[in-house]
Amino acid sequence: MSIQVRQFQRHAAAEFVIGLEWLFDPPGSRPPGWDRDRAVERTVQILADENAALFAARSHDDQVIGVASVYLDILSVRFGRRASIEDLAVHPEWRSRGVGAILLATTRAWAQEHGADYVFLESGVARTDAHRFYLRQGATHAASAFRWTMGNSR
């Protein structure tokens, strides 16, 4: 099995968004107000940001089988520079075949190369399989996350 990981380029924004939609399958769900066109617009903006990177895992026949995003986001007084892995999605047929591990290693390496002191990853409470995977990859369960949706759609 040959898996290549490459950073997304601007022309591939729609391909990244399609990969994100794998997260909507159970136990996940479609975010309220999800709009694929708006997501593509946001992806184009992110691809122009030097403090973010989007990655694709590709199969031997160049099909996208996984996607991941990583952002340098805050400088914490307590912990230093944080990088957040916001999205990590693997095509359902490719799960448990090493794709997620390769994407996770790639995003963590990018974060370290760009000065991050630690990496933060938030995962939905229903994603217990993903939680076990992250723990196997050396993560610690460090926090519970809470969210307020502000009503801004942009």
JOSULMO-V395028 format. One record per run of one state. SS is the DSSP state (~ for helix, > for strand, _ for the rest). FROM is the first residue (numbers start at 1). LEN is the number of residues. If there is no record, write none. Layout:
[[SS FROM LEN] [SS FROM LEN]]
//
This chain:
[[_ 1 3] [> 4 4] [_ 8 2] [~ 10 15] [_ 25 11] [~ 36 12] [_ 48 4] [> 52 7] [_ 59 5] [> 64 13] [_ 77 3] [> 80 11] [_ 91 1] [~ 92 3] [_ 95 4] [~ 99 15] [_ 114 4] [> 118 4] [_ 122 6] [~ 128 9] [_ 137 18]]
//
